[in-house]
Amino acid sequence: MTAALNALGIAEARELLARRAVSAVDLTMACLSAMDAGTPLNAFVHPTPDIALAQARAADARLARGEAPAMCGIPVGVKDLFCTRGVPSQAGSRILSGFRPPYESTVTARLWDQGAVMLGKLNMDEFAMGSSNETACYGPVISPWRRRGSDAPLTPGGSSGGSAAAVAADLCLAALGTDTGGSIRQPAAFCGIVGLKPTYGRVSRWGIVAFASSLDQAGPMTKSVRDAAILLRAIAGEDEKDSTSAPEPVPDFEAALGQGIRGRRIGIPREYRLEGMPAEIAALWERGAEWLRAAGAEVVEISLPHTRYALPAYYVIAPAEASSNLARYDGVRYGHRARLAQGDGIVEMYEKTRAEGFGPEVRRRIMIGTYVLSAGFYDAYYNRARKVRALIKRDFEAAFAAGIDAILTPATPSAAFGLGEKAAADPVEMYLNDVFTVTVNLAGLPGISVPAGLDAQGLPLGLQLIGRPWDEAGLLAVAEEVERAAGFVSRPGKWW
């Protein structure tokens, strides 16, 4: 039994822990063994076995006293974007090498307060900028999945690629990710797991290294919809340290499951039917609509007319915010500082430190962001993108006002691609991976990716559901119906 403990989900492990059929130490040891065996995936970059075992022993003591919250004793991985006290927190970047925060992010603090177990920090694209987890200073994450009949390494998606790969490969029971333009949902789809991006403001951003502050949101990456509901409840809620966190009540998301979706109206946006969409993606989308009809929902076509402008608007707004947020990394107080030549002054130190510390993709986005915020271009680019964002948000508001309860779309335009297949010389090709996901961030809505099938090469494909603001409970209920109908049980063949 011990050998399979790392393959459990949160809900299954919670039941076993409550019955004292297994201990938190047993679960943790199983995951630590799986992490050691999973080194070729390059998912965990800062393992914390000593912390994990200490937390597991404390969790067992709480369980024995009957004081255990839902996450007590559950081993999880943490994306390297979350600051964790005394543990390296680099955001996948050389410029933060050696940084060990003296504080804990609100999200991780809430988990540890509830008895969850930290296995370590997970690989990610540098500063969350990427769709393939190839931009990290740690090197790329390798997906646990392989194309049928091929040994070619595949991307797990990004930027939360380490989180997705670790959950899919059963290195942990669940993981934390962040989503700025699809960075939870796209890797979840590529790796055959569930990824939930909550409503903006549902989860505190305090202690999470910022990429684009008006878009970033933390969320769960799990093995099932039920697990996502459990983990979301544990991390959600207002935080006085984060002025953008909302004073909304946190419902019991798990209690909303299992009640059916009869009578709900599901929208299918015609603008998401892109020219050149792979037939497998289109067919899966149609099957998803049929599953929801069979569950008693009404499926109707809707229009989100400004969708076509979402990707260019996102790639103006996100780099603009990034250029501002990353200005603080200068080599003065913490992190990497360049070696200076005799006669170099403060300006040379800034220039050399940032040139050495930031990777090519981060430098590219900083330059784009600085350009669109510069005098003479602010109105032409940044203000115009903000106006487009408002129109995109208005499209969703009109759909929900017309009685739509959730929106069904593909999660990604393709299955996982090979490492190095998207040429660095053409970053736009990589940016197109976010075509179905960025609208959700621009509008601040909740979105979830659910594994729904395999392509002809045996790789996972996901469906995305978009919900009303603050209605994660309703969104999870619809996602559970997709999950049940799809019956996705495929696992990657273990090659590592």
C-alpha positions as CSV (number, residue, x, y, z in Angstrom):
1,M,0.0,0.0,0.0
2,T,2.8,2.4,0.9
3,A,4.2,2.3,-2.7
4,A,0.9,3.7,-4.0
5,L,0.3,6.4,-1.4
6,N,1.8,9.2,-3.6
7,A,-0.8,8.4,-6.3
8,L,-3.7,9.4,-4.0
9,G,-5.6,12.6,-4.4
10,I,-6.4,15.0,-1.5
11,A,-9.9,13.6,-0.9
12,E,-8.8,10.0,-0.8
13,A,-5.8,10.7,1.5
14,R,-8.0,12.8,3.8
15,E,-10.3,9.9,4.3
16,L,-7.5,7.5,5.0
17,L,-5.9,10.0,7.4
18,A,-9.1,10.5,9.2
19,R,-9.5,6.8,9.7
20,R,-5.9,6.6,10.8
21,A,-5.4,4.0,8.1
22,V,-2.3,5.8,7.1
23,S,-0.2,8.5,8.7
24,A,1.0,11.9,7.3
25,V,4.5,10.6,7.7
26,D,3.7,7.6,5.5
27,L,2.2,9.9,2.8
28,T,5.2,12.2,3.0
29,M,7.8,9.4,2.8
30,A,6.0,8.0,-0.3
31,C,6.1,11.4,-2.0
32,L,9.8,12.0,-1.0
33,S,10.7,8.6,-2.6
34,A,8.7,9.5,-5.7
35,M,10.5,12.9,-5.9
36,D,13.9,11.2,-5.7
37,A,12.9,8.8,-8.5
38,G,11.4,11.7,-10.5
39,T,14.6,13.8,-10.6
40,P,14.8,13.4,-14.5
41,L,11.6,15.5,-14.7
42,N,13.4,18.5,-13.1
43,A,10.1,19.4,-11.4
44,F,11.3,19.9,-7.8
45,V,14.2,22.4,-7.7
46,H,14.4,23.1,-3.9
47,P,13.3,20.0,-2.0
48,T,12.6,20.5,1.7
49,P,12.5,16.9,3.1
50,D,13.4,18.0,6.7
51,I,10.6,20.6,6.8
52,A,8.2,18.1,5.2
53,L,8.8,15.4,7.8
54,A,8.6,17.9,10.7
55,Q,5.3,19.2,9.4
56,A,4.0,15.6,8.8
57,R,4.8,14.6,12.4
58,A,3.0,17.7,13.6
59,A,0.0,16.8,11.4
60,D,-0.1,13.3,12.8
61,A,-0.3,14.8,16.3
62,R,-3.2,17.0,15.2
63,L,-5.0,14.1,13.6
64,A,-4.6,12.0,16.7
65,R,-6.3,14.9,18.7
66,G,-9.1,15.0,16.2
67,E,-8.3,18.7,15.3
68,A,-7.5,18.2,11.6
69,P,-8.7,20.6,8.9
70,A,-9.2,19.2,5.4
71,M,-5.6,19.7,4.2
72,C,-4.0,18.4,7.4
73,G,-1.2,15.9,6.5
74,I,-1.5,16.4,2.8
75,P,1.9,16.7,1.0
76,V,2.0,19.5,-1.6
77,G,4.5,21.2,-3.9
78,V,4.8,24.9,-4.1
79,K,5.6,26.9,-7.3
80,D,8.9,28.8,-6.9
81,L,7.0,32.1,-7.2
82,F,5.6,31.8,-3.6
83,C,7.9,33.2,-0.9
84,T,8.5,30.6,1.8
85,R,10.3,31.5,5.0
86,G,13.9,30.4,5.0
87,V,13.6,28.4,1.8
88,P,15.0,29.6,-1.6
89,S,12.4,31.5,-3.5
90,Q,13.9,32.5,-6.9
91,A,10.9,32.8,-9.3
92,G,13.0,30.6,-11.6
93,S,15.5,33.5,-12.1
94,R,19.2,33.9,-11.6
95,I,18.7,37.4,-10.4
96,L,17.1,36.1,-7.2
97,S,19.8,33.5,-6.5
98,G,20.4,33.1,-2.8
99,F,17.2,34.8,-1.8
100,R,15.6,33.2,1.3
101,P,12.6,35.2,2.4
102,P,12.3,36.1,6.1
103,Y,8.5,35.9,5.7
104,E,5.8,33.5,4.3
105,S,3.3,34.2,1.6
106,T,-0.3,34.4,2.8
107,V,-1.3,31.4,0.7
108,T,1.4,29.1,1.9
109,A,1.0,30.3,5.5
110,R,-2.7,29.4,5.4
111,L,-1.8,25.9,4.2
112,W,0.9,25.3,6.9
113,D,-1.6,26.6,9.5
114,Q,-4.0,23.9,8.4
115,G,-1.4,21.2,8.7
116,A,-0.4,20.8,5.0
117,V,3.1,19.4,4.3
118,M,5.6,21.3,2.1
119,L,7.6,18.9,-0.1
120,G,9.6,21.6,-1.8
121,K,9.6,24.3,-4.4
122,L,8.7,23.6,-8.0
123,N,10.3,24.7,-11.3
124,M,8.6,27.4,-13.4
125,D,9.3,29.7,-16.3
126,E,11.4,32.7,-15.2
127,F,9.2,35.2,-13.4
128,A,6.2,33.2,-14.8
129,M,7.0,34.4,-18.3
130,G,6.5,31.5,-20.7
131,S,4.2,28.8,-21.9
132,S,6.6,25.9,-22.0
133,N,8.8,26.0,-18.8
134,E,11.9,26.5,-20.9
135,T,12.9,29.9,-19.6
136,A,13.9,28.9,-16.0
137,C,17.4,29.3,-14.6
138,Y,17.1,25.7,-13.5
139,G,16.6,24.3,-17.0
140,P,13.4,23.0,-18.5
141,V,10.9,20.7,-16.9
142,I,10.3,17.5,-18.8
143,S,6.7,16.3,-19.1
144,P,6.0,12.9,-17.7
145,W,4.0,12.3,-20.9
146,R,5.5,10.9,-24.2
147,R,4.0,10.8,-27.6
148,R,3.0,7.2,-28.6
149,G,6.1,5.5,-29.9
150,S,8.5,8.4,-29.3
151,D,11.1,9.2,-26.6
152,A,11.2,12.9,-27.6
153,P,10.9,15.1,-24.5
154,L,7.8,17.2,-24.3
155,T,6.9,20.5,-22.5
156,P,4.6,20.3,-19.5
157,G,3.4,23.8,-20.4
158,G,4.1,26.9,-18.5
159,S,4.6,28.8,-16.5
160,S,3.5,26.4,-13.8
161,G,5.1,23.5,-15.6
162,G,6.9,22.1,-12.5
163,S,3.6,22.0,-10.6
164,A,1.7,20.3,-13.5
165,A,4.5,17.7,-14.0
166,A,4.8,16.9,-10.3
167,V,1.1,16.3,-9.9
168,A,0.8,14.3,-13.1
169,A,3.8,12.1,-12.2
170,D,2.4,11.5,-8.6
171,L,5.4,13.3,-7.0
172,C,2.9,15.1,-4.8
173,L,-0.8,14.9,-4.1
174,A,-1.4,18.5,-5.3
175,A,0.5,21.7,-6.0
176,L,0.2,25.5,-6.0
177,G,0.4,27.4,-9.3
178,T,-0.2,30.9,-10.5
179,D,-2.0,32.1,-13.6
180,T,-1.4,35.4,-15.3
181,G,-2.5,34.5,-18.8
182,G,-3.2,30.7,-18.6
183,S,-0.2,29.5,-16.5
184,I,-2.3,27.1,-14.4
185,R,-4.8,26.0,-17.1
186,Q,-2.5,25.4,-20.0
187,P,0.0,23.2,-18.2
188,A,-2.9,21.4,-16.5
189,A,-4.3,20.6,-20.0
190,F,-0.9,19.5,-21.3
191,C,-0.4,17.2,-18.3
192,G,-3.8,15.7,-17.9
193,I,-4.7,17.2,-14.5
194,V,-7.2,19.8,-13.2
195,G,-6.1,23.4,-12.9
196,L,-8.2,26.2,-11.4
197,K,-7.6,29.9,-11.8
198,P,-9.9,31.7,-9.3
199,T,-11.6,35.1,-9.6
200,Y,-9.1,37.9,-9.3
201,G,-9.1,38.8,-5.6
202,R,-10.4,35.5,-4.4
203,V,-6.9,34.5,-3.3
204,S,-4.3,36.7,-1.7
205,R,-1.3,37.7,-3.8
206,W,0.8,38.8,-0.8
207,G,4.2,37.1,-0.8
208,I,3.9,36.0,-4.4
209,V,6.6,37.4,-6.7
210,A,4.7,39.7,-9.0
211,F,4.7,39.4,-12.8
212,A,1.6,41.5,-13.8
213,S,-0.2,42.7,-10.7
214,S,-3.7,43.2,-12.2
215,L,-3.6,39.7,-13.8
216,D,-1.8,37.4,-11.4
217,Q,-3.8,34.9,-9.4
218,A,-2.8,31.8,-7.4
219,G,-4.8,28.6,-7.6
220,P,-4.8,24.8,-7.2
221,M,-3.4,22.2,-9.5
222,T,-4.8,18.8,-8.5
223,K,-5.8,15.3,-9.6
224,S,-9.5,15.9,-9.5
225,V,-12.2,18.6,-9.4
226,R,-13.0,17.7,-5.9
227,D,-9.4,18.1,-4.8
228,A,-9.4,21.5,-6.5
229,A,-12.5,22.5,-4.4
230,I,-10.8,21.4,-1.2
231,L,-7.5,23.2,-1.9
232,L,-9.2,26.4,-3.0
233,R,-11.2,26.6,0.2
234,A,-8.0,26.3,2.2
235,I,-6.2,29.2,0.5
236,A,-9.0,31.6,-0.4
237,G,-10.2,34.6,1.5
238,E,-9.6,38.3,2.2
239,D,-6.1,39.3,3.3
240,E,-5.4,42.7,5.0
241,K,-1.9,42.5,3.5
242,D,-3.3,42.5,-0.1
243,S,-5.4,45.5,-1.0
244,T,-6.6,43.6,-4.1
245,S,-8.0,40.7,-2.2
246,A,-11.8,40.9,-1.9
247,P,-14.0,40.8,1.3
248,E,-16.1,38.0,-0.3
249,P,-17.3,35.1,1.9
250,V,-15.5,31.8,1.2
251,P,-18.1,29.1,0.6
252,D,-17.7,25.4,1.0
253,F,-16.8,24.7,-2.6
254,E,-16.8,21.0,-2.1
255,A,-20.4,21.1,-0.9
256,A,-21.5,22.4,-4.3
257,L,-20.4,19.2,-6.0
258,G,-22.6,16.3,-6.8
259,Q,-25.8,18.4,-7.1
260,G,-26.1,18.2,-10.9
261,I,-26.3,21.1,-13.4
262,R,-29.8,20.5,-14.8
263,G,-31.3,23.8,-16.1
264,R,-28.0,25.7,-16.2
265,R,-27.1,27.6,-19.4
266,I,-23.7,27.0,-20.9
267,G,-22.4,29.3,-23.6
268,I,-20.3,28.3,-26.6
269,P,-18.5,31.4,-27.9
270,R,-18.4,31.5,-31.7
271,E,-15.3,33.6,-31.7
272,Y,-13.2,30.7,-30.2
273,R,-13.7,28.7,-33.4
274,L,-10.4,29.7,-34.8
275,E,-9.3,29.2,-38.4
276,G,-6.9,26.2,-38.5
277,M,-8.1,24.7,-35.2
278,P,-7.0,21.0,-35.1
279,A,-9.9,18.7,-35.8
280,E,-9.2,16.8,-32.5
281,I,-9.7,20.0,-30.5
282,A,-12.9,20.9,-32.3
283,A,-14.3,17.4,-31.9
284,L,-13.4,17.4,-28.2
285,W,-15.1,20.7,-27.7
286,E,-18.3,19.4,-29.3
287,R,-18.2,16.2,-27.2
288,G,-17.9,18.5,-24.1
289,A,-21.1,20.3,-25.2
290,E,-22.9,17.0,-25.7
291,W,-21.8,15.8,-22.2
292,L,-23.3,19.0,-20.7
293,R,-26.5,18.6,-22.6
294,A,-26.8,15.0,-21.4
295,A,-26.4,16.3,-17.9
296,G,-29.4,18.5,-18.3
297,A,-27.8,21.8,-19.2
298,E,-28.9,24.1,-22.0
299,V,-26.0,24.7,-24.4
300,V,-26.3,27.9,-26.5
301,E,-24.1,29.8,-28.8
302,I,-22.9,33.2,-27.6
303,S,-20.8,36.0,-28.9
304,L,-17.7,37.5,-27.3
305,P,-17.0,40.0,-30.1
306,H,-13.7,41.5,-28.8
307,T,-12.0,38.1,-28.3
308,R,-9.8,38.7,-31.3
309,Y,-8.1,41.6,-29.6
310,A,-7.4,39.8,-26.4
311,L,-4.0,38.4,-27.2
312,P,-2.4,41.7,-28.4
313,A,-4.0,43.6,-25.5
314,Y,-2.6,41.1,-23.1
315,Y,0.9,41.3,-24.5
316,V,0.8,45.0,-24.1
317,I,-0.6,45.1,-20.5
318,A,1.3,42.2,-19.0
319,P,4.8,43.4,-20.2
320,A,4.0,47.0,-19.1
321,E,3.2,45.8,-15.6
322,A,6.2,43.5,-15.6
323,S,8.6,46.2,-16.5
324,S,7.4,48.2,-13.5
325,N,7.4,45.3,-11.1
326,L,10.8,44.0,-12.1
327,A,12.4,47.5,-11.8
328,R,13.2,46.6,-8.1
329,Y,15.7,43.9,-9.0
330,D,18.9,45.9,-9.2
331,G,21.5,44.0,-7.2
332,V,21.4,46.5,-4.3
333,R,19.6,44.7,-1.5
334,Y,19.3,41.0,-2.4
335,G,19.8,38.5,-5.1
336,H,22.5,38.5,-7.9
337,R,24.9,41.4,-8.2
338,A,27.3,41.6,-11.2
339,R,31.1,41.7,-10.7
340,L,32.1,45.2,-11.5
341,A,35.2,46.5,-13.2
342,Q,37.4,49.2,-11.8
343,G,35.8,52.6,-12.4
344,D,32.2,51.2,-12.7
345,G,29.6,53.2,-10.9
346,I,26.0,52.6,-9.8
347,V,24.6,52.8,-13.4
348,E,27.1,50.1,-14.6
349,M,26.1,47.9,-11.6
350,Y,22.4,48.2,-12.5
351,E,23.0,47.5,-16.2
352,K,25.4,44.5,-15.7
353,T,23.3,43.0,-12.9
354,R,20.1,43.1,-14.9
355,A,21.7,41.9,-18.1
356,E,23.2,38.9,-16.3
357,G,20.4,38.2,-13.9
358,F,17.4,38.2,-16.4
359,G,17.0,35.6,-19.1
360,P,16.2,36.5,-22.7
361,E,12.4,36.2,-22.4
362,V,12.2,38.4,-19.3
363,R,14.5,41.0,-21.0
364,R,12.3,40.9,-24.1
365,R,9.1,41.6,-22.0
366,I,10.8,44.3,-19.9
367,M,11.8,46.1,-23.1
368,I,8.3,45.8,-24.6
369,G,6.8,47.0,-21.4
370,T,9.1,50.0,-21.1
371,Y,8.5,50.9,-24.7
372,V,4.6,50.9,-24.4
373,L,4.8,53.0,-21.3
374,S,7.2,55.5,-22.7
375,A,6.3,59.1,-23.6
376,G,4.7,59.2,-27.0
377,F,3.5,55.6,-26.9
378,Y,1.6,55.4,-23.7
379,D,-1.7,56.4,-25.3
380,A,-1.1,54.6,-28.5
381,Y,-0.4,51.2,-26.9
382,Y,-1.0,51.0,-23.1
383,N,-4.1,53.1,-22.8
384,R,-5.6,51.6,-26.0
385,A,-5.0,48.1,-24.6
386,R,-6.7,49.1,-21.3
387,K,-9.8,50.2,-23.3
388,V,-9.8,46.9,-25.1
389,R,-9.6,45.1,-21.8
390,A,-12.7,46.9,-20.6
391,L,-14.5,45.9,-23.8
392,I,-13.5,42.2,-23.3
393,K,-14.8,42.4,-19.7
394,R,-18.1,43.9,-20.9
395,D,-18.5,41.1,-23.4
396,F,-18.5,38.6,-20.5
397,E,-20.8,40.7,-18.4
398,A,-23.3,40.8,-21.2
399,A,-23.2,37.0,-21.6
400,F,-23.7,36.5,-17.9
401,A,-26.5,39.1,-17.7
402,A,-28.3,37.2,-20.5
403,G,-28.5,34.1,-18.2
404,I,-25.3,32.2,-19.1
405,D,-24.0,30.3,-16.1
406,A,-20.7,29.1,-17.5
407,I,-18.8,29.1,-20.8
408,L,-17.2,26.1,-22.5
409,T,-14.1,26.5,-24.7
410,P,-10.9,24.5,-25.5
411,A,-8.1,24.9,-23.0
412,T,-5.3,25.0,-25.5
413,P,-5.0,25.1,-29.3
414,S,-3.0,21.8,-29.3
415,A,-1.6,19.0,-27.2
416,A,1.8,19.4,-25.6
417,F,4.6,20.1,-28.1
418,G,8.2,19.1,-27.9
419,L,10.9,21.0,-26.1
420,G,12.6,23.4,-28.5
421,E,9.8,23.0,-31.1
422,K,8.6,26.5,-30.8
423,A,11.5,28.6,-32.1
424,A,12.9,31.2,-29.8
425,A,13.4,33.3,-32.9
426,D,9.6,33.7,-33.2
427,P,8.2,34.4,-29.7
428,V,4.7,35.2,-31.2
429,E,4.3,31.5,-32.1
430,M,4.8,30.7,-28.4
431,Y,2.4,33.5,-27.3
432,L,-0.4,31.9,-29.4
433,N,-0.6,29.1,-26.9
434,D,-2.5,31.5,-24.6
435,V,-5.2,32.3,-27.2
436,F,-8.0,30.6,-25.2
437,T,-6.9,31.6,-21.7
438,V,-5.9,35.3,-21.6
439,T,-9.4,36.6,-21.9
440,V,-10.2,35.1,-18.4
441,N,-7.3,37.0,-16.8
442,L,-8.2,40.3,-18.6
443,A,-11.7,40.0,-17.3
444,G,-10.7,38.8,-13.8
445,L,-13.0,35.7,-14.1
446,P,-12.6,32.2,-12.7
447,G,-11.5,29.5,-15.2
448,I,-10.7,25.8,-14.9
449,S,-9.1,23.2,-17.2
450,V,-10.4,19.6,-17.0
451,P,-8.7,16.7,-18.7
452,A,-11.2,15.4,-21.3
453,G,-9.4,13.0,-23.7
454,L,-6.3,12.0,-25.6
455,D,-5.1,13.1,-29.0
456,A,-4.0,10.6,-31.7
457,Q,-0.5,10.5,-30.3
458,G,-1.8,9.6,-26.8
459,L,-1.3,13.1,-25.2
460,P,-3.9,14.7,-22.9
461,L,-6.3,17.4,-24.1
462,G,-8.3,19.7,-21.8
463,L,-11.5,21.6,-21.9
464,Q,-11.8,25.0,-20.2
465,L,-14.8,26.3,-18.4
466,I,-15.2,30.0,-17.5
467,G,-17.5,31.0,-14.7
468,R,-19.2,34.1,-13.3
469,P,-17.2,36.2,-11.0
470,W,-17.1,34.8,-7.4
471,D,-19.0,31.7,-8.6
472,E,-16.2,29.1,-8.3
473,A,-18.7,26.8,-6.6
474,G,-21.0,26.8,-9.7
475,L,-18.0,26.5,-12.0
476,L,-16.7,23.5,-10.1
477,A,-20.1,21.9,-10.3
478,V,-20.1,22.1,-14.1
479,A,-16.4,21.0,-14.2
480,E,-17.3,17.9,-12.2
481,E,-19.9,16.9,-14.8
482,V,-17.3,17.2,-17.6
483,E,-14.9,15.2,-15.5
484,R,-17.5,12.5,-14.8
485,A,-18.6,12.3,-18.5
486,A,-15.0,12.3,-19.8
487,G,-13.9,9.5,-17.4
488,F,-10.3,10.5,-18.0
489,V,-8.1,7.9,-16.2
490,S,-5.1,7.9,-18.4
491,R,-1.7,8.2,-16.7
492,P,1.7,8.8,-18.3
493,G,3.8,5.7,-18.8
494,K,6.7,5.8,-16.3
495,W,9.9,6.3,-18.2
496,W,11.9,8.2,-15.6
